[in-house]
Amino acid sequence: MEFKQQLELLASYNAWMNLKTYEAAARLDSRELARDSGAFFGSVLGTLNHIVVGDTIWLQRFATHPACGLSLRQVADLPPPVSLDQLQFKDLPALTKHRVWLDEQISQWIAGLTENDLEHVLHYRNTKGIAANKRYASLILHFFNHQTHHRGQVSTLLHQAGEDIGVTDLLALIPDEVGV
C-alpha cells in the first residue's frame, strides 16, 4: 500500500471517529459538555474546539503547498484561530456542523495529493512565530496524530460522564487482505 493510501485510511478513520465522538457528546446536556473536568482544554466542548482549532491552523499551513491551494481554499479563507484554547463554537450543534464540513475538506484534500506532493518541504511558522521546514508527509502524520491524541482525551471525558463511544481502534477500518 502506498503512503498516500495510508493517509486516505487515516482521513477515513478521522471522519469515522469524529462522527462517533460527536454522537456520544450529543447525548450529554450542555452543562456536562462545558464542565471543566481538568483536561488540557477543560471540557468535552473545549477539547473538541481545540481539535478544530488545531486542524484549522494546520490546514491553513498545508494550503500553502503549491499543489493544495485549490483543494484547501475554503479552509484557507477561514479567519485564523487566535489561540489554541479558542472556543470557536459555544454549542455542540454548530461545532458538529463545522466538524463534518472540515472532515469533508480533509478527505478531499488527501484524495487530491500525489506521492510526489508528499515529498515537499513545508516552510511555516508555529504559533509562537518560530520558523520550521519539515517534510509534508511527516506533518500530515502529526496532523492526524494530534486529532487522535485529543479525541482520546474526549473519549475518557465521555466515559467519565457515562457515555461509551465504542470501538476506537484504527484496526476496525483496515481491510482484510485476500490471498496473502
Summary of the structure (lengths in Angstrom):
residues: 180
radius of gyration: 16.7
end to end distance: 13.5
largest distance: 51.9
contacts: 526
relative contact order: 0.20
helix: 58%
strand: 7%
